[in-house]
Amino acid sequence: MYRVLRGVSEVVSGYTGGGAQRPTYESVCTGRTGHAEAIAVTFDPEVIPASVILDVFFSLHDPTQLNRQGADVGTQYRSAMFYADDAQKRLFETARTRAAEWWGGGVVTTIDPLGEYFVAEDHHQDFFAKNPGQGYCMAVALPKVNKIRKSHAEYLL
């Protein structure tokens, strides 16, 4: 969904925040690896500010739901941000505070140190672009993409 924004050069689906080595989608889905499904976004801050990237994150999911996103339930679906350094941690904390104002409080998003990031399987990369007619994409992802297109029109490709 970030791919519709100018300045975003790469979005890599993966898993982080757990203890298992070489997690797979199937193992992460069990909820026993401790990993969360995640994305790593690479962007040019001269084109799109980090604050916009983070605000999009809080727009694309409901950060008030503990260990779930819609019908998907489990710790692998937790709302979490994983920082690489103290400066990034501060950016994340500020974004979470903004999000709490929009969502009326109750934001449960955790901010944790980034451990090892495991790239997800190829068929999970660019899933929406590769599967636009798939049920999940039509019912869940497309409305989110349309929401971002409206709320951040000035950053669209």
Buried (B, 14 or more C-beta within 10 A) or exposed (E): BBBBBEBBEEBBBBBBBBEBEEBBBEBBBEBBBBBBBBBBBEBEEEEBBBEBBBBBBBBBBBBBBEBBBEEBEBBBBBBBBBBEEEEBBEBBEEBBEBBBEEBEEEBBBBBBEBEBBBEBEEEBBEBBEEBEEEEBBEEBBBEBBEBBBEEBEEBEE
